[in-house]
Structure formats: C-alpha cells, structure tokens
Amino acid sequence: MKSKFFIGITFPNSNSQVNGIIQLKKRFDPGGFGSGEIYASLTPPFELENQFKAKVLEDLYDDADSFFSGLGNITVECSGVEVFKGRKNFLFLKSQIRDELYHFQKLLMGNYQFSKEVGPERKYFQSSYILLGKYKEEEDLHSAIEACSEYLEFPFQLKIEQITLFEKTLCGWTAVGNPFSFESESYATSAPFIGTF
C-alpha cells in the first residue's frame, strides 16, 4: 500500500517567533493546523510503499549526518510573507537557507528523482517556505497578512530542530520519523545564505 510523504525541517516551539506563527495559524487557519508542528518542506510530496519507509528513514539519517554532523545549529532567515494564488490563497513565510541546507535539499531531490521506489510528483512546487495558512476568501487572506506584524517581527531567524519525514494522514501531514536532530552548539552566523525559495 502506498502513502504520500515529504521530507521537511521542524523548529523548536520554545522560540518566540515560532509561538507567533502558531498563534497566527490558530487564529486564521485552525482547520489546517494539523499536528501543530511548524515545518518547512525540503521536497515535494512523493508516493512510497509503506514497506520502504524504514529504509528512507535510514538513508535520510546517513545523508543528514554526512552534511551536518559537528556543525551545530543551522538557521533559516525569514524576511517577510508571500502569497501564492489559485483555487485557494496560500500565505507563506519567505525564507533564505544556508549553503549546507541548500545543497542537502539538492541531494534529496536528486535521490528521489531517480529512485525506482520513490518518485516525487514534479507538479508540486519545490520550496522551503513555511506555510502560514490557506484561505478561500480574499478578506481572510488580507486579515492574516495584516496580523503578521502583530505576531511576528521581521526579519528573524529560526533554529532548525530536526530533519523529519512527514506522512499524509486523515489529520493532515504528520511527522512519522525524526532521523536527525541538530546539536545545540552555536553555528557561525556569518555563513552565507543561498537564494530565496
């Protein structure tokens, strides 16, 4: 049996800005809050036979360990919000990611693009955006945008807590494995950022 998954990063709830994001989502998009974790995607969703889930978690740990072991904290810098319009309006935090995370994301996309068992659906937008909410009505969207200044102070940095595998369930996207956690030692804040996703 196949399920849908994606690989993402999570952030510690002890951060005041993460708490602001949580309050914003609870107020303006309670139905889409899911498990309550704040995350950003590193890959588009992909389909996976459940029997391969343990192997993906094992490979994900090996890849993350080779990239991040000994580096300490890795951060994402958030500089504002952006709207993607369609049948629903999607409100995201714009983020910039450091070299290491950018190249790790490229590795993941390459791995799953050519895997026989795992094939990402290329129609999905590859991003590192943090979803704030989905809105059918323009009025709700504009209210959420205006409230961002009440809950968040731009620009700000979010420390990444874990590399996580998420699975689509009846309750939304749910974390099913955290194969890699970042160390608590400080990471050089002068490291360059790569692109905006």
Secondary structure, DSSP 8 states (H G I E B T S, - for coil): -EEEEEEEEE--TTSHHHHHHHHHHHHH-GGG-TTS--EEESS--EEEEGGGHHHHHHHHHHHHHHHHTT----EEEEEEEEEEESSSEEEEEEEEEEHHHHHHHHHHHHHHHH-SS-EE-TTS-----EEEEEESSHHHHHHHHHHHHHH--SSEEEE--EEEEEEEETTEEEEEEEEEE--SS---TTS-EEEE-
